[in-house]
C-alpha cells in the first residue's frame, strides 16, 4: 500500500538539522511519493535558525508542524494532537535527539493517539539512545550523531553517510549568486587565485566560547602565514561585533580584505558563501556544520561538553581540536566551576598546526 503522508520528528536548529540531512534523504528515497512534513520546535533562541531556514528549497521537507518544546499547556498539547490527527500521517520517522527511553516511549504513545500506525526509529532501547557502536566502546570510537540517527532508521535502507551528496542541502543558483554578491569579486580571489578563509567566532553557548582574544591572536598568526587572502566572517547578527574585534588580528597580521557577513545572509546563503572558502575555522556551531555540508574543510575547536565525535563534522578532510578532561560529557551550557578547562587549555599554536595541515592538503 502506497504511503501518502510521513511525519518526521526532528527538533533543534542549524547544526541539528544539518546532521540529520543524510537521514532525511533516506526518508525521501523510502517514501518518494509521500508528502513529508516535519514536526519541529519553535526556535528558542535569537541565534537559533528555524528548520525551514535550513531545509526550505532542499526538497526534503514539504511542510512543518511547529510547537513550543517543554510546554505544559493542555490547550497547546491538545491543539498539537489535533493538527497531527487531522493530517493523518501513516508513518512517523523519529529523528529526535536522545532524551531517555521513557521520553521515547511517551512520544510513541502520543503518536499512537494521533492515529499513526507505523513508527520508525523510536529509540526505546539504551542502544538506540547512545552514540556507540555495539555494547563495548574503545576511547575514540564514539559514534557521530548522524550515524546514530541513520542506524536507528536502517529498516528504511542505507543513509550513505560516506557519500558527500548525502549531505547536500540543494543550494540554488540564486542563493549562490547572492552569496557571491555579498562577498565581492576581490574577496573571492577571482583575480589573484587565492580563495578566502572563513571564520566563525560566535556561539550561543558560553561553554563553547574559546574567547575573542584567542580568536584575534589566531587570525593574526594565520594572516602572517597566508598573507593576501581575504577573510570571511560568518555568524548571526549578534556576533558581528565580536567578529570585527577578532578580525583586527587579521588586519594587523597583513591579511587581505575582511568581509563581515554576520547577519547579512540567510543560513542557506551562508552555506553558499562558505562553499567558496578554502578553509573554515570555528567553534562547535551551526556555521561549522554548514561549512562541512558544502564540502569545505573544517578546523573545529571543541569543548568537551559532549562525548568525542558525537558532533564532530563528518568526513576525513576535517581537523578537530578536542581536549578530553575528567568532566568530559558534562553537557553544561555555562561552565563556571572548571573555568572551561577543556576549551581554554587549547592553545593557539595547536589550532595553527591543524590549520597548517588542512592548508597543506589544499596546496596553499
Secondary structure, 3 states (H helix, E strand, C coil): CCCCEEEEECCCCHHHHHHCHHHHHHHHHHCCCCEEEEEEECCCCCCCCCHHHHHCCCCCCCEEEEECCCCCCHHHHHHHHHHHHHHCCCEEEECCCCCCHHHHHHHHHHHHHCCCCEEECCCCCHHHHCCCCCCCCCCCCCCCHHHHHHHHCHHHCCCCCCCHHHHCCCCCHHHHHHHHHHHCHHHHCCCCCCCCEEEECCCCCHHHCCCHHHHHHHHHHHHHHCCCCCEEECCCHHHHHHHHHHHHHHHHCCCCCEEECCCCCCHHHHHHHHCCCCEEEEECCHHHHHHHHCCCCEEEEECCCCCCCCCCCCCCCCEEEECCCCCCCCCCCCCCCCCCHHHHCCCHHHHHHHHHHHHHHCCC
